[in-house]
Amino acid sequence: MNIIFSNQAWDDYLYWNATDKKIFKKINTLIKECQRTPFSGTGKPEPLMHDLAGAWFRRIDREHRLVYRVKDGTLEIAQCRHHF
């Protein structure tokens, strides 16, 4: 499965790489798991509703979420910092 980052998600990803290697490693683990099993697994995957219907999120930690969508065999990462 291919991975595409939004501009915001890529900025978030680079932020974690520079500031917190533990969270950066967790994000990479969650992304790999999203590729294998997008709607189940660690991080308590849950679908988003209303304006963001079709997107899912997984918990990175108590404050931060990985927000993503699976579309046509592509994993689209929308955000990986803060709460949506």
PDB file with one MODEL, atoms N, CA, C and O in Angstrom:
MODEL        1
ATOM      1  N   MET A   1       0.847  -1.184   0.000  1.00  0.00           N
ATOM      2  CA  MET A   1       0.000   0.000   0.000  1.00  0.00           C
ATOM      3  C   MET A   1       0.887   1.240   0.000  1.00  0.00           C
ATOM      4  O   MET A   1       1.800   1.358   0.817  1.00  0.00           O
ATOM      5  N   ASN A   2       0.616   2.156  -0.913  1.00  0.00           N
ATOM      6  CA  ASN A   2       1.348   3.417  -0.983  1.00  0.00           C
ATOM      7  C   ASN A   2       0.918   4.336   0.159  1.00  0.00           C
ATOM      8  O   ASN A   2      -0.186   4.217   0.691  1.00  0.00           O
ATOM      9  N   ILE A   3       1.811   5.251   0.520  1.00  0.00           N
ATOM     10  CA  ILE A   3       1.523   6.228   1.575  1.00  0.00           C
ATOM     11  C   ILE A   3       1.664   7.628   0.995  1.00  0.00           C
ATOM     12  O   ILE A   3       2.648   7.940   0.324  1.00  0.00           O
ATOM     13  N   ILE A   4       0.673   8.461   1.262  1.00  0.00           N
ATOM     14  CA  ILE A   4       0.712   9.875   0.872  1.00  0.00           C
ATOM     15  C   ILE A   4       0.483  10.707   2.134  1.00  0.00           C
ATOM     16  O   ILE A   4      -0.449  10.445   2.894  1.00  0.00           O
ATOM     17  N   PHE A   5       1.333  11.709   2.354  1.00  0.00           N
ATOM     18  CA  PHE A   5       1.182  12.633   3.475  1.00  0.00           C
ATOM     19  C   PHE A   5       0.607  13.948   2.963  1.00  0.00           C
ATOM     20  O   PHE A   5       1.037  14.448   1.923  1.00  0.00           O
ATOM     21  N   SER A   6      -0.361  14.513   3.685  1.00  0.00           N
ATOM     22  CA  SER A   6      -0.767  15.891   3.403  1.00  0.00           C
ATOM     23  C   SER A   6       0.389  16.796   3.817  1.00  0.00           C
ATOM     24  O   SER A   6       1.292  16.364   4.533  1.00  0.00           O
ATOM     25  N   ASN A   7       0.364  18.038   3.374  1.00  0.00           N
ATOM     26  CA  ASN A   7       1.421  18.977   3.776  1.00  0.00           C
ATOM     27  C   ASN A   7       1.492  19.102   5.289  1.00  0.00           C
ATOM     28  O   ASN A   7       2.581  19.116   5.863  1.00  0.00           O
ATOM     29  N   GLN A   8       0.329  19.193   5.941  1.00  0.00           N
ATOM     30  CA  GLN A   8       0.284  19.303   7.404  1.00  0.00           C
ATOM     31  C   GLN A   8       0.861  18.052   8.057  1.00  0.00           C
ATOM     32  O   GLN A   8       1.646  18.147   9.001  1.00  0.00           O
ATOM     33  N   ALA A   9       0.477  16.892   7.562  1.00  0.00           N
ATOM     34  CA  ALA A   9       0.961  15.634   8.143  1.00  0.00           C
ATOM     35  C   ALA A   9       2.472  15.509   7.980  1.00  0.00           C
ATOM     36  O   ALA A   9       3.155  15.044   8.893  1.00  0.00           O
ATOM     37  N   TRP A  10       2.997  15.916   6.836  1.00  0.00           N
ATOM     38  CA  TRP A  10       4.444  15.829   6.624  1.00  0.00           C
ATOM     39  C   TRP A  10       5.180  16.767   7.580  1.00  0.00           C
ATOM     40  O   TRP A  10       6.212  16.398   8.139  1.00  0.00           O
ATOM     41  N   ASP A  11       4.653  17.977   7.770  1.00  0.00           N
ATOM     42  CA  ASP A  11       5.245  18.902   8.744  1.00  0.00           C
ATOM     43  C   ASP A  11       5.209  18.302  10.143  1.00  0.00           C
ATOM     44  O   ASP A  11       6.185  18.398  10.887  1.00  0.00           O
ATOM     45  N   ASP A  12       4.081  17.681  10.506  1.00  0.00           N
ATOM     46  CA  ASP A  12       3.958  17.020  11.809  1.00  0.00           C
ATOM     47  C   ASP A  12       4.992  15.909  11.940  1.00  0.00           C
ATOM     48  O   ASP A  12       5.650  15.788  12.973  1.00  0.00           O
ATOM     49  N   TYR A  13       5.135  15.104  10.904  1.00  0.00           N
ATOM     50  CA  TYR A  13       6.056  13.966  10.895  1.00  0.00           C
ATOM     51  C   TYR A  13       7.497  14.443  11.102  1.00  0.00           C
ATOM     52  O   TYR A  13       8.238  13.870  11.901  1.00  0.00           O
ATOM     53  N   LEU A  14       7.880  15.485  10.383  1.00  0.00           N
ATOM     54  CA  LEU A  14       9.225  16.042  10.535  1.00  0.00           C
ATOM     55  C   LEU A  14       9.426  16.653  11.920  1.00  0.00           C
ATOM     56  O   LEU A  14      10.515  16.569  12.488  1.00  0.00           O
ATOM     57  N   TYR A  15       8.376  17.268  12.460  1.00  0.00           N
ATOM     58  CA  TYR A  15       8.440  17.827  13.809  1.00  0.00           C
ATOM     59  C   TYR A  15       8.799  16.728  14.813  1.00  0.00           C
ATOM     60  O   TYR A  15       9.703  16.904  15.631  1.00  0.00           O
ATOM     61  N   TRP A  16       8.089  15.588  14.750  1.00  0.00           N
ATOM     62  CA  TRP A  16       8.354  14.496  15.690  1.00  0.00           C
ATOM     63  C   TRP A  16       9.745  13.916  15.485  1.00  0.00           C
ATOM     64  O   TRP A  16      10.407  13.545  16.455  1.00  0.00           O
ATOM     65  N   ASN A  17      10.197  13.833  14.249  1.00  0.00           N
ATOM     66  CA  ASN A  17      11.539  13.320  13.987  1.00  0.00           C
ATOM     67  C   ASN A  17      12.593  14.195  14.664  1.00  0.00           C
ATOM     68  O   ASN A  17      13.609  13.693  15.145  1.00  0.00           O
ATOM     69  N   ALA A  18      12.348  15.491  14.697  1.00  0.00           N
ATOM     70  CA  ALA A  18      13.311  16.429  15.274  1.00  0.00           C
ATOM     71  C   ALA A  18      13.186  16.569  16.789  1.00  0.00           C
ATOM     72  O   ALA A  18      14.169  16.904  17.451  1.00  0.00           O
ATOM     73  N   THR A  19      11.996  16.321  17.359  1.00  0.00           N
ATOM     74  CA  THR A  19      11.787  16.660  18.769  1.00  0.00           C
ATOM     75  C   THR A  19      11.561  15.480  19.707  1.00  0.00           C
ATOM     76  O   THR A  19      11.895  15.578  20.888  1.00  0.00           O
ATOM     77  N   ASP A  20      11.011  14.376  19.230  1.00  0.00           N
ATOM     78  CA  ASP A  20      10.680  13.270  20.140  1.00  0.00           C
ATOM     79  C   ASP A  20      10.753  11.941  19.393  1.00  0.00           C
ATOM     80  O   ASP A  20       9.796  11.532  18.735  1.00  0.00           O
ATOM     81  N   LYS A  21      11.887  11.282  19.502  1.00  0.00           N
ATOM     82  CA  LYS A  21      12.113  10.029  18.770  1.00  0.00           C
ATOM     83  C   LYS A  21      11.167   8.921  19.220  1.00  0.00           C
ATOM     84  O   LYS A  21      10.824   8.049  18.421  1.00  0.00           O
ATOM     85  N   LYS A  22      10.744   8.936  20.466  1.00  0.00           N
ATOM     86  CA  LYS A  22       9.830   7.903  20.954  1.00  0.00           C
ATOM     87  C   LYS A  22       8.478   8.003  20.236  1.00  0.00           C
ATOM     88  O   LYS A  22       7.941   6.996  19.775  1.00  0.00           O
ATOM     89  N   ILE A  23       7.937   9.208  20.146  1.00  0.00           N
ATOM     90  CA  ILE A  23       6.666   9.399  19.440  1.00  0.00           C
ATOM     91  C   ILE A  23       6.856   9.152  17.948  1.00  0.00           C
ATOM     92  O   ILE A  23       5.978   8.579  17.304  1.00  0.00           O
ATOM     93  N   PHE A  24       7.981   9.572  17.395  1.00  0.00           N
ATOM     94  CA  PHE A  24       8.268   9.334  15.980  1.00  0.00           C
ATOM     95  C   PHE A  24       8.252   7.837  15.675  1.00  0.00           C
ATOM     96  O   PHE A  24       7.683   7.409  14.671  1.00  0.00           O
ATOM     97  N   LYS A  25       8.870   7.054  16.536  1.00  0.00           N
ATOM     98  CA  LYS A  25       8.890   5.595  16.363  1.00  0.00           C
ATOM     99  C   LYS A  25       7.472   5.024  16.464  1.00  0.00           C
ATOM    100  O   LYS A  25       7.107   4.135  15.696  1.00  0.00           O
ATOM    101  N   LYS A  26       6.681   5.527  17.399  1.00  0.00           N
ATOM    102  CA  LYS A  26       5.298   5.063  17.560  1.00  0.00           C
ATOM    103  C   LYS A  26       4.480   5.375  16.310  1.00  0.00           C
ATOM    104  O   LYS A  26       3.688   4.544  15.866  1.00  0.00           O
ATOM    105  N   ILE A  27       4.664   6.561  15.742  1.00  0.00           N
ATOM    106  CA  ILE A  27       3.954   6.931  14.513  1.00  0.00           C
ATOM    107  C   ILE A  27       4.314   5.971  13.386  1.00  0.00           C
ATOM    108  O   ILE A  27       3.436   5.516  12.653  1.00  0.00           O
ATOM    109  N   ASN A  28       5.596   5.662  13.245  1.00  0.00           N
ATOM    110  CA  ASN A  28       6.015   4.727  12.202  1.00  0.00           C
ATOM    111  C   ASN A  28       5.393   3.352  12.406  1.00  0.00           C
ATOM    112  O   ASN A  28       4.988   2.702  11.442  1.00  0.00           O
ATOM    113  N   THR A  29       5.318   2.910  13.652  1.00  0.00           N
ATOM    114  CA  THR A  29       4.681   1.628  13.958  1.00  0.00           C
ATOM    115  C   THR A  29       3.201   1.662  13.596  1.00  0.00           C
ATOM    116  O   THR A  29       2.686   0.713  13.005  1.00  0.00           O
ATOM    117  N   LEU A  30       2.517   2.747  13.945  1.00  0.00           N
ATOM    118  CA  LEU A  30       1.093   2.869  13.619  1.00  0.00           C
ATOM    119  C   LEU A  30       0.865   2.919  12.108  1.00  0.00           C
ATOM    120  O   LEU A  30      -0.093   2.329  11.608  1.00  0.00           O
ATOM    121  N   ILE A  31       1.727   3.610  11.386  1.00  0.00           N
ATOM    122  CA  ILE A  31       1.585   3.685   9.931  1.00  0.00           C
ATOM    123  C   ILE A  31       1.741   2.298   9.313  1.00  0.00           C
ATOM    124  O   ILE A  31       0.968   1.920   8.433  1.00  0.00           O
ATOM    125  N   LYS A  32       2.730   1.544   9.768  1.00  0.00           N
ATOM    126  CA  LYS A  32       2.909   0.179   9.252  1.00  0.00           C
ATOM    127  C   LYS A  32       1.687  -0.674   9.541  1.00  0.00           C
ATOM    128  O   LYS A  32       1.257  -1.461   8.697  1.00  0.00           O
ATOM    129  N   GLU A  33       1.130  -0.519  10.728  1.00  0.00           N
ATOM    130  CA  GLU A  33      -0.060  -1.287  11.075  1.00  0.00           C
ATOM    131  C   GLU A  33      -1.265  -0.846  10.246  1.00  0.00           C
ATOM    132  O   GLU A  33      -2.088  -1.677   9.860  1.00  0.00           O
ATOM    133  N   CYS A  34      -1.373   0.444   9.973  1.00  0.00           N
ATOM    134  CA  CYS A  34      -2.461   0.937   9.114  1.00  0.00           C
ATOM    135  C   CYS A  34      -2.377   0.318   7.725  1.00  0.00           C
ATOM    136  O   CYS A  34      -3.402   0.052   7.097  1.00  0.00           O
ATOM    137  N   GLN A  35      -1.171   0.093   7.251  1.00  0.00           N
ATOM    138  CA  GLN A  35      -1.007  -0.532   5.942  1.00  0.00           C
ATOM    139  C   GLN A  35      -1.510  -1.980   5.955  1.00  0.00           C
ATOM    140  O   GLN A  35      -2.115  -2.439   4.986  1.00  0.00           O
ATOM    141  N   ARG A  36      -1.261  -2.685   7.041  1.00  0.00           N
ATOM    142  CA  ARG A  36      -1.665  -4.096   7.138  1.00  0.00           C
ATOM    143  C   ARG A  36      -3.137  -4.247   7.485  1.00  0.00           C
ATOM    144  O   ARG A  36      -3.873  -4.971   6.813  1.00  0.00           O
ATOM    145  N   THR A  37      -3.561  -3.560   8.537  1.00  0.00           N
ATOM    146  CA  THR A  37      -4.944  -3.675   9.027  1.00  0.00           C
ATOM    147  C   THR A  37      -5.460  -2.274   9.330  1.00  0.00           C
ATOM    148  O   THR A  37      -5.366  -1.821  10.471  1.00  0.00           O
ATOM    149  N   PRO A  38      -6.000  -1.585   8.338  1.00  0.00           N
ATOM    150  CA  PRO A  38      -6.353  -0.171   8.510  1.00  0.00           C
ATOM    151  C   PRO A  38      -7.444   0.115   9.538  1.00  0.00           C
ATOM    152  O   PRO A  38      -7.516   1.225  10.064  1.00  0.00           O
ATOM    153  N   PHE A  39      -8.289  -0.866   9.829  1.00  0.00           N
ATOM    154  CA  PHE A  39      -9.453  -0.575  10.669  1.00  0.00           C
ATOM    155  C   PHE A  39      -9.470  -1.355  11.979  1.00  0.00           C
ATOM    156  O   PHE A  39     -10.493  -1.401  12.663  1.00  0.00           O
ATOM    157  N   SER A  40      -8.339  -1.970  12.332  1.00  0.00           N
ATOM    158  CA  SER A  40      -8.237  -2.677  13.609  1.00  0.00           C
ATOM    159  C   SER A  40      -6.782  -2.657  14.049  1.00  0.00           C
ATOM    160  O   SER A  40      -5.891  -2.338  13.262  1.00  0.00           O
ATOM    161  N   GLY A  41      -6.544  -3.000  15.314  1.00  0.00           N
ATOM    162  CA  GLY A  41      -5.178  -3.074  15.816  1.00  0.00           C
ATOM    163  C   GLY A  41      -4.904  -2.080  16.927  1.00  0.00           C
ATOM    164  O   GLY A  41      -5.821  -1.631  17.614  1.00  0.00           O
ATOM    165  N   THR A  42      -3.632  -1.739  17.098  1.00  0.00           N
ATOM    166  CA  THR A  42      -3.226  -0.858  18.188  1.00  0.00           C
ATOM    167  C   THR A  42      -3.620   0.587  17.908  1.00  0.00           C
ATOM    168  O   THR A  42      -3.896   0.966  16.770  1.00  0.00           O
ATOM    169  N   GLY A  43      -3.638   1.373  18.961  1.00  0.00           N
ATOM    170  CA  GLY A  43      -4.006   2.780  18.853  1.00  0.00           C
ATOM    171  C   GLY A  43      -5.503   3.008  18.851  1.00  0.00           C
ATOM    172  O   GLY A  43      -5.963   4.130  18.637  1.00  0.00           O
ATOM    173  N   LYS A  44      -6.264   1.958  19.088  1.00  0.00           N
ATOM    174  CA  LYS A  44      -7.736   2.027  19.143  1.00  0.00           C
ATOM    175  C   LYS A  44      -8.320   2.746  17.926  1.00  0.00           C
ATOM    176  O   LYS A  44      -8.895   3.824  18.074  1.00  0.00           O
ATOM    177  N   PRO A  45      -8.185   2.177  16.732  1.00  0.00           N
ATOM    178  CA  PRO A  45      -8.715   2.837  15.533  1.00  0.00           C
ATOM    179  C   PRO A  45     -10.211   3.095  15.636  1.00  0.00           C
ATOM    180  O   PRO A  45     -10.984   2.220  16.027  1.00  0.00           O
ATOM    181  N   GLU A  46     -10.600   4.307  15.281  1.00  0.00           N
ATOM    182  CA  GLU A  46     -12.015   4.687  15.304  1.00  0.00           C
ATOM    183  C   GLU A  46     -12.317   5.547  14.091  1.00  0.00           C
ATOM    184  O   GLU A  46     -11.489   6.366  13.691  1.00  0.00           O
ATOM    185  N   PRO A  47     -13.494   5.372  13.499  1.00  0.00           N
ATOM    186  CA  PRO A  47     -13.864   6.219  12.361  1.00  0.00           C
ATOM    187  C   PRO A  47     -14.254   7.615  12.825  1.00  0.00           C
ATOM    188  O   PRO A  47     -14.819   7.788  13.905  1.00  0.00           O
ATOM    189  N   LEU A  48     -13.951   8.589  12.012  1.00  0.00           N
ATOM    190  CA  LEU A  48     -14.397   9.954  12.277  1.00  0.00           C
ATOM    191  C   LEU A  48     -15.776  10.140  11.664  1.00  0.00           C
ATOM    192  O   LEU A  48     -16.166   9.400  10.760  1.00  0.00           O
ATOM    193  N   MET A  49     -16.507  11.119  12.150  1.00  0.00           N
ATOM    194  CA  MET A  49     -17.876  11.327  11.696  1.00  0.00           C
ATOM    195  C   MET A  49     -18.060  12.739  11.160  1.00  0.00           C
ATOM    196  O   MET A  49     -17.142  13.559  11.182  1.00  0.00           O
ATOM    197  N   HIS A  50     -19.240  12.995  10.692  1.00  0.00           N
ATOM    198  CA  HIS A  50     -19.680  14.302  10.203  1.00  0.00           C
ATOM    199  C   HIS A  50     -18.816  14.768   9.034  1.00  0.00           C
ATOM    200  O   HIS A  50     -18.735  14.066   8.025  1.00  0.00           O
ATOM    201  N   ASP A  51     -18.178  15.911   9.136  1.00  0.00           N
ATOM    202  CA  ASP A  51     -17.397  16.459   8.027  1.00  0.00           C
ATOM    203  C   ASP A  51     -16.208  15.579   7.651  1.00  0.00           C
ATOM    204  O   ASP A  51     -15.735  15.627   6.515  1.00  0.00           O
ATOM    205  N   LEU A  52     -15.728  14.780   8.591  1.00  0.00           N
ATOM    206  CA  LEU A  52     -14.552  13.944   8.343  1.00  0.00           C
ATOM    207  C   LEU A  52     -14.913  12.475   8.132  1.00  0.00           C
ATOM    208  O   LEU A  52     -14.057  11.603   8.283  1.00  0.00           O
ATOM    209  N   ALA A  53     -16.155  12.196   7.789  1.00  0.00           N
ATOM    210  CA  ALA A  53     -16.588  10.812   7.554  1.00  0.00           C
ATOM    211  C   ALA A  53     -15.712  10.181   6.476  1.00  0.00           C
ATOM    212  O   ALA A  53     -15.394  10.813   5.468  1.00  0.00           O
ATOM    213  N   GLY A  54     -15.330   8.938   6.699  1.00  0.00           N
ATOM    214  CA  GLY A  54     -14.448   8.226   5.779  1.00  0.00           C
ATOM    215  C   GLY A  54     -13.015   8.196   6.263  1.00  0.00           C
ATOM    216  O   GLY A  54     -12.223   7.369   5.813  1.00  0.00           O
ATOM    217  N   ALA A  55     -12.674   9.092   7.178  1.00  0.00           N
ATOM    218  CA  ALA A  55     -11.337   9.114   7.773  1.00  0.00           C
ATOM    219  C   ALA A  55     -11.373   8.354   9.097  1.00  0.00           C
ATOM    220  O   ALA A  55     -12.430   8.193   9.708  1.00  0.00           O
ATOM    221  N   TRP A  56     -10.219   7.900   9.522  1.00  0.00           N
ATOM    222  CA  TRP A  56     -10.059   7.172  10.780  1.00  0.00           C
ATOM    223  C   TRP A  56      -8.964   7.827  11.591  1.00  0.00           C
ATOM    224  O   TRP A  56      -8.165   8.599  11.061  1.00  0.00           O
ATOM    225  N   PHE A  57      -8.927   7.518  12.886  1.00  0.00           N
ATOM    226  CA  PHE A  57      -7.812   7.982  13.710  1.00  0.00           C
ATOM    227  C   PHE A  57      -7.352   6.870  14.629  1.00  0.00           C
ATOM    228  O   PHE A  57      -8.110   5.962  14.969  1.00  0.00           O
ATOM    229  N   ARG A  58      -6.095   6.962  15.021  1.00  0.00           N
ATOM    230  CA  ARG A  58      -5.497   6.092  16.037  1.00  0.00           C
ATOM    231  C   ARG A  58      -4.807   6.991  17.045  1.00  0.00           C
ATOM    232  O   ARG A  58      -4.283   8.051  16.702  1.00  0.00           O
ATOM    233  N   ARG A  59      -4.814   6.555  18.277  1.00  0.00           N
ATOM    234  CA  ARG A  59      -4.167   7.320  19.341  1.00  0.00           C
ATOM    235  C   ARG A  59      -2.655   7.102  19.299  1.00  0.00           C
ATOM    236  O   ARG A  59      -2.176   5.969  19.336  1.00  0.00           O
ATOM    237  N   ILE A  60      -1.918   8.202  19.221  1.00  0.00           N
ATOM    238  CA  ILE A  60      -0.462   8.150  19.348  1.00  0.00           C
ATOM    239  C   ILE A  60      -0.123   8.167  20.834  1.00  0.00           C
ATOM    240  O   ILE A  60       0.676   7.361  21.311  1.00  0.00           O
ATOM    241  N   ASP A  61      -0.740   9.094  21.555  1.00  0.00           N
ATOM    242  CA  ASP A  61      -0.655   9.164  23.015  1.00  0.00           C
ATOM    243  C   ASP A  61      -1.924   9.859  23.502  1.00  0.00           C
ATOM    244  O   ASP A  61      -2.886   9.984  22.744  1.00  0.00           O
ATOM    245  N   ARG A  62      -1.938  10.307  24.736  1.00  0.00           N
ATOM    246  CA  ARG A  62      -3.163  10.908  25.284  1.00  0.00           C
ATOM    247  C   ARG A  62      -3.584  12.176  24.549  1.00  0.00           C
ATOM    248  O   ARG A  62      -4.771  12.497  24.486  1.00  0.00           O
ATOM    249  N   GLU A  63      -2.618  12.890  23.998  1.00  0.00           N
ATOM    250  CA  GLU A  63      -2.913  14.177  23.360  1.00  0.00           C
ATOM    251  C   GLU A  63      -2.979  14.117  21.837  1.00  0.00           C
ATOM    252  O   GLU A  63      -3.776  14.833  21.229  1.00  0.00           O
ATOM    253  N   HIS A  64      -2.167  13.287  21.218  1.00  0.00           N
ATOM    254  CA  HIS A  64      -1.974  13.326  19.769  1.00  0.00           C
ATOM    255  C   HIS A  64      -2.628  12.144  19.059  1.00  0.00           C
ATOM    256  O   HIS A  64      -2.721  11.043  19.600  1.00  0.00           O
ATOM    257  N   ARG A  65      -3.082  12.407  17.816  1.00  0.00           N
ATOM    258  CA  ARG A  65      -3.774  11.400  17.011  1.00  0.00           C
ATOM    259  C   ARG A  65      -3.165  11.324  15.615  1.00  0.00           C
ATOM    260  O   ARG A  65      -2.722  12.326  15.053  1.00  0.00           O
ATOM    261  N   LEU A  66      -3.156  10.113  15.075  1.00  0.00           N
ATOM    262  CA  LEU A  66      -2.819   9.881  13.680  1.00  0.00           C
ATOM    263  C   LEU A  66      -4.138   9.802  12.926  1.00  0.00           C
ATOM    264  O   LEU A  66      -4.931   8.890  13.159  1.00  0.00           O
ATOM    265  N   VAL A  67      -4.377  10.743  12.029  1.00  0.00           N
ATOM    266  CA  VAL A  67      -5.623  10.788  11.255  1.00  0.00           C
ATOM    267  C   VAL A  67      -5.288  10.361   9.831  1.00  0.00           C
ATOM    268  O   VAL A  67      -4.352  10.877   9.221  1.00  0.00           O
ATOM    269  N   TYR A  68      -6.065   9.409   9.308  1.00  0.00           N
ATOM    270  CA  TYR A  68      -5.756   8.849   7.994  1.00  0.00           C
ATOM    271  C   TYR A  68      -7.022   8.399   7.281  1.00  0.00           C
ATOM    272  O   TYR A  68      -8.100   8.311   7.870  1.00  0.00           O
ATOM    273  N   ARG A  69      -6.855   8.116   5.991  1.00  0.00           N
ATOM    274  CA  ARG A  69      -7.937   7.598   5.153  1.00  0.00           C
ATOM    275  C   ARG A  69      -7.308   6.561   4.221  1.00  0.00           C
ATOM    276  O   ARG A  69      -6.187   6.747   3.746  1.00  0.00           O
ATOM    277  N   VAL A  70      -8.018   5.488   3.965  1.00  0.00           N
ATOM    278  CA  VAL A  70      -7.581   4.493   2.989  1.00  0.00           C
ATOM    279  C   VAL A  70      -8.475   4.638   1.768  1.00  0.00           C
ATOM    280  O   VAL A  70      -9.699   4.533   1.855  1.00  0.00           O
ATOM    281  N   LYS A  71      -7.835   4.883   0.624  1.00  0.00           N
ATOM    282  CA  LYS A  71      -8.609   5.124  -0.598  1.00  0.00           C
ATOM    283  C   LYS A  71      -7.857   4.538  -1.791  1.00  0.00           C
ATOM    284  O   LYS A  71      -6.701   4.884  -2.035  1.00  0.00           O
ATOM    285  N   ASP A  72      -8.510   3.662  -2.520  1.00  0.00           N
ATOM    286  CA  ASP A  72      -7.936   3.061  -3.733  1.00  0.00           C
ATOM    287  C   ASP A  72      -6.542   2.479  -3.495  1.00  0.00           C
ATOM    288  O   ASP A  72      -5.636   2.693  -4.300  1.00  0.00           O
ATOM    289  N   GLY A  73      -6.368   1.750  -2.402  1.00  0.00           N
ATOM    290  CA  GLY A  73      -5.087   1.114  -2.117  1.00  0.00           C
ATOM    291  C   GLY A  73      -3.997   2.055  -1.658  1.00  0.00           C
ATOM    292  O   GLY A  73      -2.822   1.689  -1.657  1.00  0.00           O
ATOM    293  N   THR A  74      -4.370   3.271  -1.267  1.00  0.00           N
ATOM    294  CA  THR A  74      -3.407   4.265  -0.793  1.00  0.00           C
ATOM    295  C   THR A  74      -3.774   4.699   0.619  1.00  0.00           C
ATOM    296  O   THR A  74      -4.938   4.960   0.920  1.00  0.00           O
ATOM    297  N   LEU A  75      -2.769   4.770   1.473  1.00  0.00           N
ATOM    298  CA  LEU A  75      -2.946   5.270   2.832  1.00  0.00           C
ATOM    299  C   LEU A  75      -2.633   6.762   2.810  1.00  0.00           C
ATOM    300  O   LEU A  75      -1.492   7.157   2.569  1.00  0.00           O
ATOM    301  N   GLU A  76      -3.636   7.584   3.059  1.00  0.00           N
ATOM    302  CA  GLU A  76      -3.478   9.038   3.057  1.00  0.00           C
ATOM    303  C   GLU A  76      -3.410   9.519   4.501  1.00  0.00           C
ATOM    304  O   GLU A  76      -4.395   9.429   5.234  1.00  0.00           O
ATOM    305  N   ILE A  77      -2.254  10.027   4.911  1.00  0.00           N
ATOM    306  CA  ILE A  77      -2.059  10.535   6.266  1.00  0.00           C
ATOM    307  C   ILE A  77      -2.434  12.015   6.266  1.00  0.00           C
ATOM    308  O   ILE A  77      -1.856  12.805   5.521  1.00  0.00           O
ATOM    309  N   ALA A  78      -3.401  12.388   7.102  1.00  0.00           N
ATOM    310  CA  ALA A  78      -3.872  13.772   7.154  1.00  0.00           C
ATOM    311  C   ALA A  78      -3.206  14.572   8.268  1.00  0.00           C
ATOM    312  O   ALA A  78      -2.999  15.778   8.134  1.00  0.00           O
ATOM    313  N   GLN A  79      -2.869  13.897   9.371  1.00  0.00           N
ATOM    314  CA  GLN A  79      -2.345  14.611  10.543  1.00  0.00           C
ATOM    315  C   GLN A  79      -1.709  13.598  11.484  1.00  0.00           C
ATOM    316  O   GLN A  79      -2.181  12.467  11.597  1.00  0.00           O
ATOM    317  N   CYS A  80      -0.638  14.003  12.157  1.00  0.00           N
ATOM    318  CA  CYS A  80      -0.054  13.130  13.180  1.00  0.00           C
ATOM    319  C   CYS A  80       0.460  13.940  14.377  1.00  0.00           C
ATOM    320  O   CYS A  80       1.440  13.576  15.028  1.00  0.00           O
ATOM    321  N   ARG A  81      -0.228  15.036  14.636  1.00  0.00           N
ATOM    322  CA  ARG A  81       0.077  15.826  15.829  1.00  0.00           C
ATOM    323  C   ARG A  81      -1.188  16.552  16.252  1.00  0.00           C
ATOM    324  O   ARG A  81      -1.974  16.983  15.409  1.00  0.00           O
ATOM    325  N   HIS A  82      -1.379  16.683  17.532  1.00  0.00           N
ATOM    326  CA  HIS A  82      -2.543  17.330  18.138  1.00  0.00           C
ATOM    327  C   HIS A  82      -3.784  16.452  18.014  1.00  0.00           C
ATOM    328  O   HIS A  82      -3.739  15.356  17.454  1.00  0.00           O
ATOM    329  N   HIS A  83      -4.856  16.946  18.533  1.00  0.00           N
ATOM    330  CA  HIS A  83      -6.158  16.286  18.472  1.00  0.00           C
ATOM    331  C   HIS A  83      -6.925  16.951  17.347  1.00  0.00           C
ATOM    332  O   HIS A  83      -6.827  18.167  17.184  1.00  0.00           O
ATOM    333  N   PHE A  84      -7.674  16.211  16.578  1.00  0.00           N
ATOM    334  CA  PHE A  84      -8.364  16.738  15.389  1.00  0.00           C
ATOM    335  C   PHE A  84      -9.350  17.808  15.715  1.00  0.00           C
ATOM    336  O   PHE A  84     -10.001  18.341  14.817  1.00  0.00           O
TER     337      PHE A  84
ENDMDL
END
